[in-house]
Amino acid sequence: MMDAISKRRMIRAYTDQPVSREMVVALLEAAIRAPSPHNRQPWRFAVLSGPARARLAQAMGAQLRADLLRDGVEPAKAEQDVARSYQRITSASHCILACLTLRDMDRYPDAQRNQVEHWMAGQAVAAAIQNLLLRATELGLGACWMCAPLFCPQVVRDTLKLPADWEPQALITLGYPADAGKARGRMSVEAVTIWIDE
């Protein structure tokens, strides 16, 4: 396992070789083995290939463009960002949209505990995504975790006609890697840890 953890990279460029349905199922099998609060398994997945990728990329790109222009980004720079996002999504063999649902989570009479349930569901989805990314690395696939759906959940939901209770969390692009990706530095254990003994 540590080998996959060490080798995992965010891969943003893919070859033209398609990923088989069996390989995608293997990734999803790994994803659903993640821990979840109360074992409620609040993750949901939509697998996109073919024209669905372009349809979603166009819809999210329109929202990205509007957001960037509203932020005062130069139009040419905004178009570059939109084009880069479109290329990343449409060049992937498949995209896996990870969503959460609160359908089976606990409900409470107060907002604070309901918010905690929401956070717990989000943590479970993130754990499922990490399982998926590590399995992709083991199988020789490349993948990239894109958080863009968090910025336009209704656009994603409407474009893909998702069930109303599915909350888009991340888009994972997937394919055979065209390059090795970049190794990113990590802070030391000492820099991010305190030890409390008493």
CYANA upper distance limits for C-alpha pairs under 8 A (distance plus 0.5 A):
  1 MET  CA      5 ILE  CA      6.87
  2 MET  CA      6 SER  CA      6.54
  3 ASP  CA      7 LYS  CA      6.64
  4 ALA  CA      8 ARG  CA      6.32
  4 ALA  CA    134 LEU  CA      6.28
  4 ALA  CA    135 ARG  CA      8.23
  4 ALA  CA    137 THR  CA      6.39
  4 ALA  CA    138 GLU  CA      6.36
  5 ILE  CA    134 LEU  CA      6.96
  7 LYS  CA    137 THR  CA      7.57
  8 ARG  CA    133 LEU  CA      7.89
  8 ARG  CA    134 LEU  CA      7.08
  8 ARG  CA    137 THR  CA      6.26
  9 ARG  CA    142 GLY  CA      8.16
  9 ARG  CA    143 ALA  CA      8.20
  9 ARG  CA    144 CYS  CA      8.34
  9 ARG  CA    180 ALA  CA      8.09
  9 ARG  CA    181 GLY  CA      6.22
  9 ARG  CA    182 LYS  CA      7.07
  9 ARG  CA    183 ALA  CA      7.16
 10 MET  CA    142 GLY  CA      7.77
 10 MET  CA    143 ALA  CA      6.43
 10 MET  CA    144 CYS  CA      5.12
 10 MET  CA    145 TRP  CA      7.54
 10 MET  CA    181 GLY  CA      6.69
 10 MET  CA    182 LYS  CA      7.93
 11 ILE  CA    142 GLY  CA      5.74
 11 ILE  CA    143 ALA  CA      5.71
 11 ILE  CA    144 CYS  CA      5.78
 11 ILE  CA    177 PRO  CA      6.95
 11 ILE  CA    179 ASP  CA      7.97
 11 ILE  CA    180 ALA  CA      7.74
 11 ILE  CA    181 GLY  CA      5.74
 12 ARG  CA     88 ARG  CA      6.59
 12 ARG  CA    142 GLY  CA      8.40
 12 ARG  CA    143 ALA  CA      7.72
 12 ARG  CA    144 CYS  CA      6.64
 12 ARG  CA    173 THR  CA      8.28
 12 ARG  CA    177 PRO  CA      8.41
 12 ARG  CA    181 GLY  CA      7.95
 13 ALA  CA     88 ARG  CA      7.42
 13 ALA  CA     91 SER  CA      7.82
 13 ALA  CA     92 ALA  CA      8.15
 13 ALA  CA    177 PRO  CA      6.65
 13 ALA  CA    178 ALA  CA      5.82
 13 ALA  CA    179 ASP  CA      7.23
 14 TYR  CA     91 SER  CA      7.03
 14 TYR  CA     92 ALA  CA      6.61
 14 TYR  CA     93 SER  CA      8.37
 14 TYR  CA    142 GLY  CA      7.91
 14 TYR  CA    174 LEU  CA      8.46
 14 TYR  CA    175 GLY  CA      6.05
 14 TYR  CA    176 TYR  CA      5.86
 14 TYR  CA    177 PRO  CA      5.04
 14 TYR  CA    178 ALA  CA      4.97
 14 TYR  CA    179 ASP  CA      8.05
 15 THR  CA    175 GLY  CA      7.59
 15 THR  CA    176 TYR  CA      6.13
 15 THR  CA    177 PRO  CA      6.59
 15 THR  CA    178 ALA  CA      5.58
 16 ASP  CA     91 SER  CA      8.39
 16 ASP  CA     93 SER  CA      7.98
 16 ASP  CA    176 TYR  CA      8.28
 17 GLN  CA     93 SER  CA      8.00
 17 GLN  CA    175 GLY  CA      8.01
 17 GLN  CA    176 TYR  CA      6.98
 18 PRO  CA     93 SER  CA      5.86
 18 PRO  CA    175 GLY  CA      7.44
 18 PRO  CA    176 TYR  CA      8.11
 19 VAL  CA     23 MET  CA      7.00
 19 VAL  CA     24 VAL  CA      7.71
 19 VAL  CA     93 SER  CA      6.49
 19 VAL  CA     94 HIS  CA      7.82
 19 VAL  CA    175 GLY  CA      6.60
 19 VAL  CA    176 TYR  CA      7.76
 20 SER  CA     24 VAL  CA      7.06
 21 ARG  CA     25 VAL  CA      6.68
 22 GLU  CA     26 ALA  CA      6.71
 23 MET  CA     27 LEU  CA      6.93
 24 VAL  CA     28 LEU  CA      6.85
 25 VAL  CA     29 GLU  CA      6.53
 26 ALA  CA     30 ALA  CA      6.89
 26 ALA  CA    135 ARG  CA      8.41
 27 LEU  CA     31 ALA  CA      6.75
 27 LEU  CA    131 ASN  CA      8.43
 27 LEU  CA    132 LEU  CA      5.60
 27 LEU  CA    133 LEU  CA      8.37
 27 LEU  CA    135 ARG  CA      6.47
 27 LEU  CA    136 ALA  CA      6.92
 28 LEU  CA     32 ILE  CA      6.73
 28 LEU  CA    132 LEU  CA      6.99
 29 GLU  CA     33 ARG  CA      7.23
 30 ALA  CA     34 ALA  CA      7.97
 30 ALA  CA    128 ALA  CA      8.04
 30 ALA  CA    131 ASN  CA      6.15
 30 ALA  CA    132 LEU  CA      6.19
 30 ALA  CA    135 ARG  CA      7.07
 31 ALA  CA    127 ALA  CA      8.21
 31 ALA  CA    128 ALA  CA      4.72
 31 ALA  CA    129 ILE  CA      6.57
 31 ALA  CA    130 GLN  CA      8.00
 31 ALA  CA    131 ASN  CA      5.54
 31 ALA  CA    132 LEU  CA      5.39
 32 ILE  CA     41 GLN  CA      8.01
 32 ILE  CA     43 TRP  CA      8.26
 32 ILE  CA    128 ALA  CA      6.57
 33 ARG  CA    128 ALA  CA      7.66
 33 ARG  CA    131 ASN  CA      8.20
 34 ALA  CA    124 ALA  CA      7.44
 34 ALA  CA    127 ALA  CA      6.21
 34 ALA  CA    128 ALA  CA      5.48
 34 ALA  CA    131 ASN  CA      7.23
 35 PRO  CA     39 ASN  CA      7.53
 35 PRO  CA     41 GLN  CA      8.33
 35 PRO  CA    124 ALA  CA      6.77
 35 PRO  CA    127 ALA  CA      7.54
 35 PRO  CA    128 ALA  CA      8.28
 36 SER  CA     40 ARG  CA      6.73
 36 SER  CA     41 GLN  CA      6.02
 36 SER  CA     42 PRO  CA      7.85
 36 SER  CA    120 MET  CA      8.17
 36 SER  CA    121 ALA  CA      7.67
 36 SER  CA    123 GLN  CA      8.38
 36 SER  CA    124 ALA  CA      5.38
 37 PRO  CA     41 GLN  CA      7.94
 37 PRO  CA    120 MET  CA      6.82
 37 PRO  CA    121 ALA  CA      7.45
 37 PRO  CA    124 ALA  CA      7.64
 38 HIS  CA    105 MET  CA      8.48
 40 ARG  CA    104 ASP  CA      6.53
 40 ARG  CA    105 MET  CA      6.93
 41 GLN  CA    124 ALA  CA      7.90
 42 PRO  CA    100 LEU  CA      5.86
 42 PRO  CA    101 THR  CA      5.68
 42 PRO  CA    102 LEU  CA      6.97
 42 PRO  CA    103 ARG  CA      8.21
 42 PRO  CA    104 ASP  CA      7.68
 42 PRO  CA    105 MET  CA      8.03
 42 PRO  CA    121 ALA  CA      6.30
 42 PRO  CA    124 ALA  CA      7.56
 42 PRO  CA    125 VAL  CA      7.46
 43 TRP  CA     98 ALA  CA      7.39
 43 TRP  CA     99 CYS  CA      6.28
 43 TRP  CA    100 LEU  CA      5.22
 43 TRP  CA    101 THR  CA      6.96
 43 TRP  CA    121 ALA  CA      8.23
 43 TRP  CA    124 ALA  CA      7.73
 43 TRP  CA    125 VAL  CA      5.83
 43 TRP  CA    128 ALA  CA      8.07
 44 ARG  CA     98 ALA  CA      6.49
 44 ARG  CA     99 CYS  CA      5.51
 44 ARG  CA    100 LEU  CA      6.33
 44 ARG  CA    101 THR  CA      7.60
 44 ARG  CA    166 TRP  CA      7.66
 45 PHE  CA     96 ILE  CA      6.95
 45 PHE  CA     97 LEU  CA      6.00
 45 PHE  CA     98 ALA  CA      5.34
 45 PHE  CA     99 CYS  CA      6.54
 46 ALA  CA     96 ILE  CA      6.20
 46 ALA  CA     97 LEU  CA      5.53
 46 ALA  CA     98 ALA  CA      7.31
 47 VAL  CA     94 HIS  CA      7.34
 47 VAL  CA     95 CYS  CA      6.39
 47 VAL  CA     96 ILE  CA      5.09
 47 VAL  CA     97 LEU  CA      6.88
 48 LEU  CA     52 ALA  CA      6.21
 48 LEU  CA     53 ARG  CA      6.32
 48 LEU  CA     94 HIS  CA      6.02
 48 LEU  CA     95 CYS  CA      5.49
 48 LEU  CA     96 ILE  CA      6.61
 48 LEU  CA     97 LEU  CA      8.13
 49 SER  CA     53 ARG  CA      6.19
 49 SER  CA     93 SER  CA      7.01
 49 SER  CA     94 HIS  CA      5.31
 49 SER  CA     95 CYS  CA      7.05
 50 GLY  CA     54 ALA  CA      8.17
 50 GLY  CA     94 HIS  CA      8.44
 51 PRO  CA     55 ARG  CA      6.69
 52 ALA  CA     56 LEU  CA      6.69
 52 ALA  CA    160 LEU  CA      8.42
 53 ARG  CA     57 ALA  CA      6.56
 53 ARG  CA     89 ILE  CA      6.83
 53 ARG  CA     90 THR  CA      6.08
 53 ARG  CA     94 HIS  CA      8.15
 53 ARG  CA     95 CYS  CA      7.48
 54 ALA  CA     58 GLN  CA      6.48
 54 ALA  CA     86 TYR  CA      7.84
 54 ALA  CA     89 ILE  CA      7.85
 54 ALA  CA     90 THR  CA      6.17
 55 ARG  CA     59 ALA  CA      6.84
 55 ARG  CA    159 THR  CA      7.87
 56 LEU  CA     60 MET  CA      6.55
 56 LEU  CA    156 VAL  CA      7.31
 56 LEU  CA    159 THR  CA      6.87
 56 LEU  CA    160 LEU  CA      7.83
 57 ALA  CA     61 GLY  CA      6.25
 57 ALA  CA     85 SER  CA      7.75
 57 ALA  CA     86 TYR  CA      5.67
 57 ALA  CA     89 ILE  CA      6.81
 57 ALA  CA     90 THR  CA      7.72
 58 GLN  CA     62 ALA  CA      6.68
 58 GLN  CA     86 TYR  CA      7.39
 59 ALA  CA     63 GLN  CA      7.15
 59 ALA  CA    155 VAL  CA      7.20
 59 ALA  CA    156 VAL  CA      7.99
 59 ALA  CA    159 THR  CA      7.52
 60 MET  CA     64 LEU  CA      6.61
 60 MET  CA    148 ALA  CA      8.33
 60 MET  CA    149 PRO  CA      8.21
 60 MET  CA    152 CYS  CA      7.43
 60 MET  CA    155 VAL  CA      7.29
 60 MET  CA    156 VAL  CA      7.57
 61 GLY  CA     65 ARG  CA      6.49
 61 GLY  CA     82 VAL  CA      5.77
 61 GLY  CA     83 ALA  CA      8.39
 61 GLY  CA     85 SER  CA      7.71
 61 GLY  CA     86 TYR  CA      7.38
 62 ALA  CA     66 ALA  CA      6.76
 62 ALA  CA     82 VAL  CA      8.37
 63 GLN  CA     67 ASP  CA      6.64
 63 GLN  CA    152 CYS  CA      7.47
 63 GLN  CA    155 VAL  CA      8.36
 64 LEU  CA     68 LEU  CA      6.59
 64 LEU  CA     82 VAL  CA      7.18
 65 ARG  CA     69 LEU  CA      6.61
 65 ARG  CA     78 ALA  CA      6.37
 65 ARG  CA     79 GLU  CA      7.45
 65 ARG  CA     82 VAL  CA      6.92
 66 ALA  CA     70 ARG  CA      6.58
 67 ASP  CA     71 ASP  CA      6.70
 68 LEU  CA     72 GLY  CA      6.98
 68 LEU  CA     73 VAL  CA      5.89
 68 LEU  CA     78 ALA  CA      6.48
 69 LEU  CA     73 VAL  CA      5.74
 69 LEU  CA     74 GLU  CA      7.45
 69 LEU  CA     75 PRO  CA      7.09
 69 LEU  CA     78 ALA  CA      7.38
 73 VAL  CA     77 LYS  CA      7.16
 73 VAL  CA     78 ALA  CA      6.73
 74 GLU  CA     78 ALA  CA      6.71
 75 PRO  CA     79 GLU  CA      6.66
 76 ALA  CA     80 GLN  CA      6.84
 77 LYS  CA     81 ASP  CA      6.87
 78 ALA  CA     82 VAL  CA      6.74
 79 GLU  CA     83 ALA  CA      6.49
 80 GLN  CA     84 ARG  CA      6.59
 81 ASP  CA     85 SER  CA      6.73
 82 VAL  CA     86 TYR  CA      6.65
 83 ALA  CA     87 GLN  CA      6.60
 84 ARG  CA     88 ARG  CA      6.73
 85 SER  CA     89 ILE  CA      6.84
 86 TYR  CA     90 THR  CA      6.55
 87 GLN  CA     91 SER  CA      6.24
 88 ARG  CA     92 ALA  CA      7.11
 88 ARG  CA    173 THR  CA      7.96
 89 ILE  CA     95 CYS  CA      7.59
 89 ILE  CA    173 THR  CA      6.72
 92 ALA  CA    173 THR  CA      6.18
 92 ALA  CA    174 LEU  CA      5.88
 92 ALA  CA    175 GLY  CA      5.84
 93 SER  CA    173 THR  CA      8.26
 93 SER  CA    174 LEU  CA      6.44
 93 SER  CA    175 GLY  CA      5.50
 93 SER  CA    176 TYR  CA      8.46
 94 HIS  CA    173 THR  CA      6.72
 94 HIS  CA    174 LEU  CA      5.77
 94 HIS  CA    175 GLY  CA      7.18
 95 CYS  CA    171 LEU  CA      6.99
 95 CYS  CA    172 ILE  CA      5.90
 95 CYS  CA    173 THR  CA      4.95
 95 CYS  CA    174 LEU  CA      6.24
 96 ILE  CA    171 LEU  CA      6.22
 96 ILE  CA    172 ILE  CA      5.49
 96 ILE  CA    173 THR  CA      7.02
 96 ILE  CA    174 LEU  CA      8.13
 97 LEU  CA    168 PRO  CA      7.45
 97 LEU  CA    169 GLN  CA      7.99
 97 LEU  CA    170 ALA  CA      6.38
 97 LEU  CA    171 LEU  CA      5.00
 97 LEU  CA    172 ILE  CA      6.75
 98 ALA  CA    125 VAL  CA      7.67
 98 ALA  CA    129 ILE  CA      8.00
 98 ALA  CA    168 PRO  CA      6.66
 98 ALA  CA    169 GLN  CA      6.14
 98 ALA  CA    170 ALA  CA      5.77
 98 ALA  CA    171 LEU  CA      6.73
 98 ALA  CA    172 ILE  CA      8.09
 99 CYS  CA    125 VAL  CA      7.70
 99 CYS  CA    166 TRP  CA      6.16
 99 CYS  CA    167 GLU  CA      5.52
 99 CYS  CA    168 PRO  CA      4.77
 99 CYS  CA    169 GLN  CA      5.56
 99 CYS  CA    170 ALA  CA      7.56
100 LEU  CA    121 ALA  CA      7.07
100 LEU  CA    122 GLY  CA      7.11
100 LEU  CA    125 VAL  CA      6.94
100 LEU  CA    166 TRP  CA      6.14
100 LEU  CA    167 GLU  CA      5.61
100 LEU  CA    168 PRO  CA      7.16
100 LEU  CA    169 GLN  CA      7.40
101 THR  CA    121 ALA  CA      8.02
101 THR  CA    165 ASP  CA      6.09
101 THR  CA    166 TRP  CA      5.59
101 THR  CA    167 GLU  CA      6.72
102 LEU  CA    117 GLU  CA      8.49
102 LEU  CA    118 HIS  CA      7.49
102 LEU  CA    121 ALA  CA      7.66
102 LEU  CA    165 ASP  CA      7.62
103 ARG  CA    165 ASP  CA      7.54
105 MET  CA    117 GLU  CA      7.16
105 MET  CA    121 ALA  CA      8.30
106 ASP  CA    114 ASN  CA      8.18
106 ASP  CA    117 GLU  CA      7.31
107 ARG  CA    114 ASN  CA      6.65
107 ARG  CA    117 GLU  CA      8.43
108 TYR  CA    113 ARG  CA      6.76
108 TYR  CA    114 ASN  CA      6.35
109 PRO  CA    114 ASN  CA      8.49
110 ASP  CA    114 ASN  CA      7.08
111 ALA  CA    115 GLN  CA      6.54
112 GLN  CA    116 VAL  CA      6.91
113 ARG  CA    117 GLU  CA      6.84
114 ASN  CA    118 HIS  CA      6.87
115 GLN  CA    119 TRP  CA      6.77
116 VAL  CA    120 MET  CA      6.61
117 GLU  CA    121 ALA  CA      6.69
118 HIS  CA    122 GLY  CA      6.79
119 TRP  CA    123 GLN  CA      6.70
120 MET  CA    124 ALA  CA      6.78
121 ALA  CA    125 VAL  CA      6.86
122 GLY  CA    126 ALA  CA      6.73
122 GLY  CA    169 GLN  CA      8.41
123 GLN  CA    127 ALA  CA      6.71
124 ALA  CA    128 ALA  CA      6.74
125 VAL  CA    129 ILE  CA      6.74
125 VAL  CA    169 GLN  CA      8.47
126 ALA  CA    130 GLN  CA      6.77
127 ALA  CA    131 ASN  CA      6.82
128 ALA  CA    132 LEU  CA      6.77
129 ILE  CA    133 LEU  CA      6.68
130 GLN  CA    134 LEU  CA      6.68
131 ASN  CA    135 ARG  CA      6.66
132 LEU  CA    136 ALA  CA      6.63
133 LEU  CA    137 THR  CA      6.85
133 LEU  CA    143 ALA  CA      6.99
134 LEU  CA    138 GLU  CA      6.84
135 ARG  CA    139 LEU  CA      6.73
136 ALA  CA    140 GLY  CA      6.79
136 ALA  CA    141 LEU  CA      5.42
136 ALA  CA    142 GLY  CA      6.91
136 ALA  CA    143 ALA  CA      7.42
137 THR  CA    141 LEU  CA      6.04
137 THR  CA    142 GLY  CA      7.02
140 GLY  CA    176 TYR  CA      7.68
141 LEU  CA    174 LEU  CA      7.62
141 LEU  CA    175 GLY  CA      6.28
141 LEU  CA    176 TYR  CA      5.37
141 LEU  CA    177 PRO  CA      6.74
142 GLY  CA    174 LEU  CA      6.29
142 GLY  CA    175 GLY  CA      5.87
142 GLY  CA    176 TYR  CA      5.93
142 GLY  CA    177 PRO  CA      5.34
143 ALA  CA    172 ILE  CA      6.84
143 ALA  CA    173 THR  CA      5.82
143 ALA  CA    174 LEU  CA      5.00
143 ALA  CA    175 GLY  CA      7.04
143 ALA  CA    177 PRO  CA      8.49
144 CYS  CA    172 ILE  CA      5.90
144 CYS  CA    173 THR  CA      5.72
144 CYS  CA    174 LEU  CA      7.36
145 TRP  CA    170 ALA  CA      7.09
145 TRP  CA    171 LEU  CA      6.59
145 TRP  CA    172 ILE  CA      5.22
145 TRP  CA    173 THR  CA      7.35
146 MET  CA    170 ALA  CA      6.09
146 MET  CA    171 LEU  CA      5.54
146 MET  CA    172 ILE  CA      6.48
146 MET  CA    173 THR  CA      8.13
147 CYS  CA    151 PHE  CA      8.24
147 CYS  CA    169 GLN  CA      7.20
147 CYS  CA    170 ALA  CA      5.22
147 CYS  CA    171 LEU  CA      6.95
148 ALA  CA    152 CYS  CA      7.58
148 ALA  CA    170 ALA  CA      7.12
148 ALA  CA    171 LEU  CA      7.66
149 PRO  CA    153 PRO  CA      5.84
149 PRO  CA    156 VAL  CA      7.05
149 PRO  CA    168 PRO  CA      6.22
149 PRO  CA    169 GLN  CA      6.33
149 PRO  CA    170 ALA  CA      6.09
149 PRO  CA    171 LEU  CA      7.18
150 LEU  CA    168 PRO  CA      6.90
150 LEU  CA    169 GLN  CA      5.94
150 LEU  CA    170 ALA  CA      7.33
152 CYS  CA    156 VAL  CA      6.92
153 PRO  CA    157 ARG  CA      6.54
153 PRO  CA    167 GLU  CA      7.22
153 PRO  CA    168 PRO  CA      6.03
153 PRO  CA    169 GLN  CA      8.35
154 GLN  CA    158 ASP  CA      6.42
155 VAL  CA    159 THR  CA      6.44
156 VAL  CA    160 LEU  CA      6.63
156 VAL  CA    168 PRO  CA      7.57
157 ARG  CA    161 LYS  CA      6.11
157 ARG  CA    162 LEU  CA      5.54
157 ARG  CA    163 PRO  CA      8.14
157 ARG  CA    164 ALA  CA      8.14
157 ARG  CA    166 TRP  CA      8.19
157 ARG  CA    167 GLU  CA      8.25
157 ARG  CA    168 PRO  CA      7.73
158 ASP  CA    162 LEU  CA      7.28
162 LEU  CA    166 TRP  CA      7.04
187 MET  CA    191 ALA  CA      6.71
187 MET  CA    192 VAL  CA      7.61
188 SER  CA    192 VAL  CA      7.27
189 VAL  CA    193 THR  CA      6.45
190 GLU  CA    194 ILE  CA      8.03
